[in-house]
């Protein structure tokens, strides 16, 4: 992300279902999360996230099933990561710089969740449908989950 406007474009594209599916990448998930946390915090509750992500998926031809589409545990944990990181950067740091520092960290990698969950636990139907506690290592930002 080169500027805050590019992040805002992604966020509005998700909210109004106009973002092409190919642009809904791992990085875009975190960029949108950071934007929502800074500008539309009311849309970051687990219920709100479930509603607009499943709506976006359906609008772009992705079925929300027991094996694909919306994943609750990943969504809630990732929002907590984004929230903790954003809070650590302060309110005046440009969002694209917050994004860059998050993506450069271990938590910005797509496999960070496997430090905390066994693969079979994380990708089980129960974790896709609802929150499942980590079974390998506790999350360092538990307070963020409690706020979600």
MOZI-V906206 format. One record per residue. SS is DSSP state (H for helix, E for strand, - for the rest). PHI is phi in whole degrees, 0 to 359 (NA if undefined). D_FIRST is the distance of its C-alpha to the first C-alpha in whole Angstrom. Layout:
# MOZI-V906206
SS_PHI_D_FIRST / SS_PHI_D_FIRST
This chain:
# MOZI-V906206
-_NA_0 / -_267_4 / -_201_6 / H_293_8 / H_295_9 / H_293_6 / H_289_7 / H_300_10 / H_300_11 / H_297_10 / H_299_13 / H_295_15 / H_295_15 / H_287_16 / H_296_19 / -_258_20 / -_67_20 / -_265_19 / -_291_15 / -_301_17 / H_308_18 / H_297_16 / H_271_12 / -_272_13 / -_265_12 / H_304_13 / H_297_9 / H_297_9 / H_303_12 / H_290_11 / H_299_8 / H_295_11 / H_302_14 / H_298_12 / H_297_12 / H_298_16 / H_297_17 / H_277_16 / H_248_17 / -_217_19 / H_306_21 / H_297_24 / H_268_22 / H_254_21 / -_291_25 / H_304_25 / H_295_27 / H_294_25 / H_298_22 / H_302_25 / H_296_26 / H_280_22 / H_288_21 / H_296_25 / H_296_25 / H_298_21 / H_303_23 / H_299_26 / H_293_25 / -_253_23 / -_84_26 / -_255_25 / -_285_28 / -_265_28 / -_234_31 / -_288_32 / -_231_30 / -_201_27 / -_83_24 / -_302_24 / -_229_25 / H_294_26 / H_298_26 / H_297_22 / H_297_21 / H_294_23 / H_296_22 / H_292_18 / H_296_18 / H_295_21 / H_300_18 / H_299_16 / H_296_18 / H_298_20 / H_293_17 / H_300_16 / H_298_19 / H_288_19 / H_271_17 / -_92_19 / -_286_18 / -_264_17 / -_290_14 / -_305_11 / H_298_9 / H_293_6 / H_285_8 / H_302_10 / H_302_8 / H_301_8 / H_290_11 / H_295_12 / H_293_10 / H_280_13 / -_270_16 / H_302_18 / H_288_17 / H_276_14 / -_280_16 / -_290_17 / -_261_21 / H_300_21 / H_298_23 / H_285_26 / H_284_26 / -_241_28 / -_235_29 / -_292_31 / H_305_30 / H_292_33 / H_288_32 / H_296_29 / -_260_29 / -_285_32 / H_302_33 / H_301_34 / H_287_30 / H_290_29 / H_276_31 / -_208_31 / -_286_30 / -_237_31 / -_297_32 / -_301_30 / -_243_33 / -_247_32 / -_210_31 / -_294_30 / -_284_27 / -_286_26 / -_236_25 / H_308_28 / H_300_28 / H_297_25 / H_292_26 / H_297_29 / H_280_27 / -_289_26
